[in-house]
């Protein structure tokens, strides 16, 4: 059985400016801004929530089935997914658009200037959940607005349990729309900032929102995560990372851990720990899909970290 991952594929072009933006941007002249930054360092990474979640779930031995719209430049990314053994039959190419991509310039103070082009992601609604078969569980990750709305409704209509993971797409929706998503979803996953925004937009506290789903999961970075379920809150400890290289994509790795645990009907205490370790492994590498491990390596590290056998 497969996990249907509705979300985005994207390229991230990351550049490093070996100076400080503040030395080249004059506050009194921002109304006529015209600057150019020399960026000798540049790398292009594969990313996007659907791609990241699929990659991590495959590492765990799951069966990811990503559903997304991509552009005419997707070929190298498709080759990478196929090399990883990931089924991309529901990744549809839009021949007149580019794959979604972010252009990120970072200075020496870790300030960032980012330009994001949604490209083919805006056509995500043309995919239909009914096109996929053998789906056991799903996730609605950040994607085109219409696609997120329609895919959630289609999963609910098909009786397929799914995670609502609004991520950076959360500001696109009204409080009423978010409540509708939550009513349709089986589980909700957000980080601590998104949890605050969710409360602000819906006017409801986390405990109240959690009554509408089987579990509401809130990740808190270095402070671990909290899982609200059945009127209780389970505090999940953070897994120790050997080094802190790059937090980008840690949330997607965590969500892959949730999908893995759900598909194997693990307890929330175990699901949270699998997800936490996935996040720790990811943060040890630059980029979102450059880490790797074997199932035996993961099981050994899980036991060393938590003193429990890997389920």
C-alpha positions as CSV (number, residue, x, y, z in Angstrom):
1,X,0.0,0.0,0.0
2,X,1.2,3.5,-0.8
3,X,1.3,6.9,0.9
4,X,-0.1,9.6,-1.5
5,X,2.0,12.7,-1.1
6,X,0.2,15.8,-2.5
7,X,2.6,18.7,-2.6
8,X,5.3,20.5,-4.5
9,X,8.5,19.7,-6.3
10,X,11.0,22.5,-6.5
11,X,14.6,23.5,-7.2
12,X,16.4,25.6,-4.7
13,X,19.2,27.7,-6.1
14,X,21.3,28.8,-3.1
15,X,23.9,31.6,-3.4
16,X,26.3,33.0,-0.8
17,X,27.3,36.7,-0.7
18,X,30.6,37.1,1.1
19,X,29.7,40.4,2.7
20,X,26.7,42.0,4.5
21,X,23.6,43.3,2.7
22,X,23.5,46.2,5.0
23,X,26.8,47.5,3.6
24,X,25.2,47.8,0.1
25,X,21.6,48.7,0.8
26,X,21.1,52.3,1.8
27,X,18.0,52.7,4.0
28,X,17.4,56.2,2.8
29,X,17.3,55.0,-0.9
30,X,15.2,51.8,-0.7
31,X,12.6,53.6,-2.8
32,X,15.1,53.4,-5.7
33,X,16.8,50.2,-4.9
34,X,19.2,48.9,-7.6
35,X,21.8,46.5,-6.2
36,X,23.9,43.6,-7.6
37,X,25.6,41.0,-5.4
38,X,28.6,39.0,-6.6
39,X,27.9,35.4,-5.5
40,X,30.9,33.1,-6.3
41,X,29.3,30.2,-4.3
42,X,26.2,28.6,-5.7
43,X,24.5,25.3,-5.5
44,X,21.3,23.9,-6.9
45,X,19.3,21.5,-4.7
46,X,16.3,19.4,-5.3
47,X,13.5,20.2,-2.9
48,X,9.8,20.9,-2.6
49,X,7.7,19.3,0.1
50,X,6.4,16.3,-1.9
51,X,9.9,15.5,-3.2
52,X,11.4,15.8,0.3
53,X,8.8,13.7,2.0
54,X,8.9,11.0,-0.7
55,X,12.7,10.8,-0.4
56,X,12.7,10.4,3.3
57,X,9.9,7.9,3.4
58,X,11.7,5.8,0.8
59,X,14.8,5.8,3.0
60,X,12.7,4.4,5.8
61,X,11.4,1.6,3.6
62,X,8.0,3.1,2.9
63,X,6.2,3.3,-0.4
64,X,5.7,7.0,-1.3
65,X,3.5,8.0,-4.2
66,X,4.1,11.7,-4.9
67,X,1.4,13.7,-6.8
68,X,2.5,17.1,-8.2
69,X,2.8,19.3,-11.2
70,X,6.3,20.1,-12.5
71,X,7.7,22.0,-15.5
72,X,9.7,21.4,-18.6
73,X,13.0,21.5,-16.7
74,X,12.1,18.6,-14.4
75,X,14.0,15.9,-16.2
76,X,17.1,15.8,-13.9
77,X,14.9,15.7,-10.8
78,X,12.8,12.9,-12.3
79,X,16.0,10.9,-13.0
80,X,17.0,11.4,-9.4
81,X,13.6,10.2,-8.1
82,X,13.7,7.1,-10.3
83,X,17.3,6.4,-9.1
84,X,16.0,6.5,-5.6
85,X,13.2,4.0,-6.5
86,X,10.4,6.5,-6.2
87,X,7.3,6.0,-8.4
88,X,6.6,9.3,-10.2
89,X,3.7,8.2,-12.4
90,X,1.5,11.0,-10.8
91,X,4.1,13.8,-11.2
92,X,2.6,15.6,-14.2
93,X,4.8,17.8,-16.5
94,X,3.4,21.2,-17.6
95,X,5.2,21.8,-20.9
96,X,4.8,25.6,-20.9
97,X,6.0,26.2,-17.3
98,X,9.1,25.8,-15.2
99,X,9.2,23.7,-12.1
100,X,8.7,25.8,-8.9
101,X,12.0,27.2,-7.7
102,X,13.4,29.4,-5.1
103,X,16.5,31.7,-5.6
104,X,18.1,32.3,-2.2
105,X,21.0,34.7,-1.5
106,X,22.5,34.5,2.0
107,X,24.9,37.0,3.4
108,X,27.5,36.7,6.2
109,X,25.0,37.6,8.9
110,X,22.7,34.8,7.7
111,X,20.2,37.3,6.3
112,X,18.4,36.0,3.2
113,X,16.8,37.5,0.2
114,X,14.6,34.9,-1.5
115,X,12.6,35.1,-4.8
116,X,10.1,32.2,-5.3
117,X,8.6,31.3,-8.6
118,X,5.6,28.9,-8.2
119,X,5.6,27.9,-11.9
120,X,4.0,24.6,-12.6
121,X,2.9,24.3,-8.9
122,X,0.0,26.6,-9.7
123,X,-1.5,23.9,-11.9
124,X,-1.6,21.2,-9.1
125,X,-5.4,21.1,-9.1
126,X,-5.4,19.3,-12.5
127,X,-4.2,16.1,-10.7
128,X,-7.0,14.0,-9.2
129,X,-6.7,11.8,-6.2
130,X,-8.9,9.2,-8.0
131,X,-6.0,8.7,-10.5
132,X,-4.0,6.9,-7.8
133,X,-4.8,3.4,-6.7
134,X,-3.8,1.3,-3.7
135,X,-3.5,4.4,-1.4
136,X,-3.5,3.6,2.3
137,X,-2.8,7.1,3.7
138,X,-2.2,10.6,2.3
139,X,-0.8,14.0,3.1
140,X,-1.7,17.5,1.9
141,X,1.6,19.4,2.0
142,X,2.2,23.0,0.7
143,X,1.2,23.2,-3.0
144,X,-0.9,25.4,-5.2
145,X,-3.9,26.8,-3.3
146,X,-6.6,25.2,-5.5
147,X,-4.7,21.9,-5.5
148,X,-4.6,21.8,-1.7
149,X,-8.3,22.5,-1.4
150,X,-9.4,20.0,-4.1
151,X,-7.0,17.2,-3.0
152,X,-8.1,17.4,0.6
153,X,-11.8,17.2,-0.5
154,X,-11.0,14.3,-2.8
155,X,-9.1,12.3,-0.1
156,X,-12.0,12.9,2.4
157,X,-14.6,11.8,-0.2
158,X,-12.6,8.7,-1.0
159,X,-12.4,7.8,2.7
160,X,-8.6,7.9,2.7
161,X,-7.1,9.2,6.0
162,X,-4.7,12.0,5.6
163,X,-2.4,14.5,7.3
164,X,-3.1,18.2,6.7
165,X,0.3,19.9,6.7
166,X,-0.3,23.5,5.6
167,X,3.3,24.7,6.2
168,X,4.3,27.9,4.4
169,X,1.0,27.7,2.5
170,X,-1.0,28.4,5.7
171,X,-1.3,32.2,5.1
172,X,-3.2,31.6,1.8
173,X,-6.3,30.4,3.7
174,X,-8.9,32.0,5.8
175,X,-9.8,30.7,9.3
176,X,-13.0,29.2,7.9
177,X,-11.0,27.4,5.1
178,X,-8.5,26.1,7.7
179,X,-11.3,24.7,9.9
180,X,-12.8,23.0,6.8
181,X,-9.4,21.4,6.1
182,X,-9.1,20.2,9.7
183,X,-12.7,18.8,9.7
184,X,-11.8,16.7,6.6
185,X,-8.3,15.7,7.9
186,X,-7.5,12.8,10.1
187,X,-4.3,14.4,11.5
188,X,-2.8,17.9,11.4
189,X,1.0,18.7,11.5
190,X,2.4,22.2,12.0
191,X,5.5,23.8,13.5
192,X,5.2,26.1,16.6
193,X,5.0,29.3,14.5
194,X,2.3,27.8,12.3
195,X,0.5,26.6,15.4
196,X,0.3,30.2,16.6
197,X,-0.9,31.4,13.2
198,X,-3.5,28.6,13.1
199,X,-4.8,29.7,16.5
200,X,-4.9,33.3,15.4
201,X,-6.8,32.6,12.2
202,X,-9.3,30.1,13.6
203,X,-9.8,31.7,17.0
204,X,-9.4,28.2,18.6
205,X,-6.8,26.9,20.9
206,X,-4.7,23.8,20.1
207,X,-6.6,21.6,22.6
208,X,-9.9,22.5,20.9
209,X,-8.6,22.1,17.4
210,X,-7.2,18.7,18.4
211,X,-10.7,17.4,19.2
212,X,-11.5,17.6,15.5
213,X,-8.8,15.1,14.5
214,X,-7.1,12.0,15.8
215,X,-3.9,13.9,16.5
216,X,-2.5,17.4,16.2
217,X,1.3,17.4,16.0
218,X,3.3,20.5,16.8
219,X,7.1,20.5,16.2
220,X,9.2,22.8,18.3
221,X,12.7,22.6,16.7
222,X,15.3,21.9,19.4
223,X,12.6,21.6,22.1
224,X,11.1,18.4,20.6
225,X,7.5,18.1,19.6
226,X,4.0,17.8,21.2
227,X,1.3,15.4,20.0
228,X,-2.3,16.2,21.1
229,X,-4.4,13.1,20.9
230,X,-7.4,11.7,22.8
231,X,-7.4,14.6,25.3
232,X,-3.8,14.1,26.3
233,X,-0.5,15.7,25.2
234,X,2.5,13.5,24.6
235,X,5.8,15.3,24.7
236,X,8.3,13.8,22.3
237,X,12.0,14.4,23.0
238,X,14.3,15.8,20.4
239,X,16.9,13.4,18.9
240,X,20.5,14.5,19.2
241,X,22.2,15.5,16.0
242,X,26.0,15.0,15.5
243,X,26.2,18.5,13.9
244,X,23.8,21.3,12.9
245,X,24.4,21.9,9.2
246,X,21.1,22.9,7.6
247,X,17.5,22.9,9.1
248,X,15.9,23.2,5.6
249,X,13.7,20.2,5.0
250,X,13.7,18.9,8.6
251,X,10.0,19.3,8.8
252,X,9.5,17.2,5.7
253,X,11.8,14.5,7.1
254,X,9.7,14.6,10.3
255,X,6.5,14.1,8.4
256,X,7.9,11.2,6.5
257,X,8.5,9.6,9.9
258,X,4.9,10.2,10.8
259,X,3.7,8.6,7.6
260,X,5.9,5.6,8.2
261,X,4.6,5.2,11.8
262,X,1.0,5.6,10.7
263,X,1.3,3.0,8.0
264,X,2.7,0.5,10.6
265,X,0.1,1.5,13.2
266,X,2.7,2.4,15.8
267,X,1.9,4.2,19.0
268,X,2.2,8.0,19.1
269,X,5.2,7.7,21.4
270,X,7.0,5.6,18.8
271,X,5.8,7.6,15.8
272,X,7.1,10.8,17.4
273,X,10.5,9.3,18.1
274,X,10.9,7.9,14.6
275,X,9.9,11.4,13.2
276,X,12.3,13.1,15.6
277,X,15.2,11.0,14.6
278,X,14.5,11.6,10.9
279,X,14.7,15.4,11.6
280,X,18.0,15.0,13.4
281,X,19.5,13.0,10.6
282,X,18.4,15.5,8.0
283,X,19.8,18.5,9.9
284,X,23.3,16.9,9.7
285,X,23.5,17.5,6.0
286,X,23.2,20.5,3.7
287,X,20.3,20.4,1.3
288,X,17.1,18.4,1.7
289,X,18.0,15.1,-0.1
290,X,21.7,14.6,0.5
291,X,21.5,12.4,3.7
292,X,21.1,8.6,3.5
293,X,21.1,5.5,5.7
294,X,20.2,1.9,5.5
295,X,17.3,0.4,7.5
296,X,19.8,-1.4,9.8
297,X,21.7,1.9,10.5
298,X,18.5,3.7,11.3
299,X,17.4,0.9,13.7
300,X,20.7,0.9,15.5
301,X,20.7,4.7,15.9
302,X,17.1,4.6,17.1
303,X,17.9,2.1,19.8
304,X,21.0,4.1,20.9
305,X,19.1,7.3,21.0
306,X,15.9,6.2,22.8
307,X,16.9,3.0,24.5
308,X,14.1,1.2,22.6
309,X,14.1,-1.4,19.8
310,X,13.1,0.0,16.5
311,X,9.6,-1.3,15.7
